[in-house]
Amino acid sequence: MDAHISSNEETIFGDWLEGLAIFINENVYGGRKSGINGIDLEFDKDGKRFIVNIKSGPNWGNASQIAKMKSDFKTAAKTLRTSNSGLQVVAVNGCCYGKNNKSDQGDYFKYCGQTFWAFISGAEDLYTEIIEPLGYKAKEKNEEFQQLYAQMINRFTKEFGNNYCDDNGAINWKKLVEYNSSAIGH
């Protein structure tokens, strides 16, 4: 249960960070949420079209997920060049936090933390300027998470007590094992 809730919370916060990055880039460079599958952000800068896949942190995927991202980048670049053969397309894996010592990954660039926020905003110190609002949002989400988590634990505890405990609160092991392992449906 903890892993499931934690995974959902990471997705919620990750989606919020992605939205923040797109919002900032839209206001600075006129960027937009991409309509191309596997691409989160598109924007033009210095005569180039940047296609960006936004992740929360640098260690987000396994080899097959990274291969899928590379494939998405290639497909997106090909699609964009169909309508403008002279367009120079640059693929970027942007990570909202963390560090990366090697930006050039061959098929794409990987920018993390300060480098990512500066890349999408043009402001070198943006990563520190957004800490306070991020902390507020994290606290807000954490309080909501804690409340939902407590409600779920209470509901499961109540159901377990009603179904598998006697009036004194002792577990009725026979009933529990029968429910869990009996060949006859319970």
N, C-alpha and C positions, 0 to 999 in steps of 0.2 A: 504494500500500500504506500509506504514512504517513497519508494522509487517511482511509482506511477504519479503521485502528486508532485514530486520534485521535477519530474520530466515535464509535466504540464505547466508548472510554474516557470521553468526555464523557457518554454515556448512562449508563454505570455510576455515575459520580460524581454525575450529576444525579439518578438514582434514589435514591442514598443520601441526598442532601440533602433530597429530597422526603420520604423516610421519616423523617428526623430532624425535619423541620418538623411532620409529622403526629403523631409521637410526642410532641413538646413540647406541641402544641396539645391533644392528647388528655388529657395530664396536667394542663394548666392550665384549659381550658374544656370538657373532655369532648368535644372534636371527634373526627371519625372520617373514615376513608377513604371517600369518597363512592361510592355505587353508581351514580351518574348519569354517563352517558357524557360525557367531556370535563371532568369536575370531579374534582379530586384530593382536596379537603378540604371538609367541611361542619362548621360549628359555630354555636352560638347565643351571642350576646353583646349586652347592652344591648337586649334585646327584638327583635333582628333575627337572621335566618338569613344567615350568610355562606357563599357558595360561592366556592371558591378554586381557581384553576388555577395550579399551581406550576411555575416555570421556574428554571433555574440563574441566568441573568443577564438584563438588560433588553433586549438586542438579539437575541432568540431567533427571531424569525420574520419572514417577508415579509408583504405585504399580504393574500394569500389565507389564510395561516395565522392571521393576526389576525382576519380576517373569520370564519373557522371558529370561533375561540375565542368571538367575540361571539355567533355563532349558538348555540353550545353553552350559553352563559350564558342566553340568552333561552329556549331549550328547557328548561333545568333550572329556571329561575324559574317557568315556566308549569307544569311538572310538580309542583313543590313547592306552588304555589298551588292546584292542583286539590284537594289533600287539606286545605288550610287557606287559604281565600280571603283571610283577614286578615293572612296572613304577609307581613312586609316582608323581601324578599330583596335582598341586596347582593352584587354580583359583584366579585371581586378577582383581578387578575393579580398574583401574588406572585413576586418575583424574589429569590433567595437572596443575591445580591450585586449591587453596583452602586448607582447613584443615579438618581433621577428627579425632576425639578423640578416636574412637573405631575401630581399624584396623580389628579385627577379627569379621566378620559378620556371623559366623556360617558355611555357605556353601562356603564362599569365603572370601578373604581379600580385604579391601578397603584402598588404599594408595593414598593420595592427596598431591599436592604441592611438597614441599621439599622431603617428604618421597617417593613419586612416582619417582621423577627424580633420587634420590639416589638408589632406588631399581633397576631401569633399567640400571643405569650407573656405580654404585659403587662409585660415587663421591658425597660426602655430600653437596658440595657447587655448584653443577651444576645448581640448580634452580636459583641462583643469577647470575651465569656466562652467562646464556642464556637470561637474561632480555634485554640487549642492542640489540642483534639481533632480539628478539621478538618485541621490540619497533619499530625497523626499519621496520620490516615486517608489523606490525599493521598500521604504518603510511602510508606505501606504499598501503596497501589494503584499508585504509580509504580514501586516495586521489582518488583511482580508484572508490570506492563506491560513493563518493560525486559527481564525474563527471557523473557517470551513473544515479544517483538519479536526478541530475539537468536536464539531458537530458530527462528523463522520465517525470518529472514535466512539462518541456517546451512542450513536445509532447502532453501530456494530455490537457494542457492549450490551446494550439493552436487548437486541435481538438474540444474542448468544445466551444471555441470562434467561430470557423467556423460554428459549427452545431447549437449552442443554444444562440447566442448573435446577436444583430442587429449591424448595422454599427457604432453606438456610443458606443458599448461595453456593453449595457444594456442586461441583461438576458431576453430571450423570454420565460417566465415561461410557457405559454400555450404549446409551442412546447416541452419544457423539460418534463412537466407533461404528455403530450400525449405519448412521447417516453417511459417514465418510467412506465406508468400505463394504457394506452389505451388497450382495448380488441382487437382492430384491430392492427395487426402488423405494426410497423413503422420501 
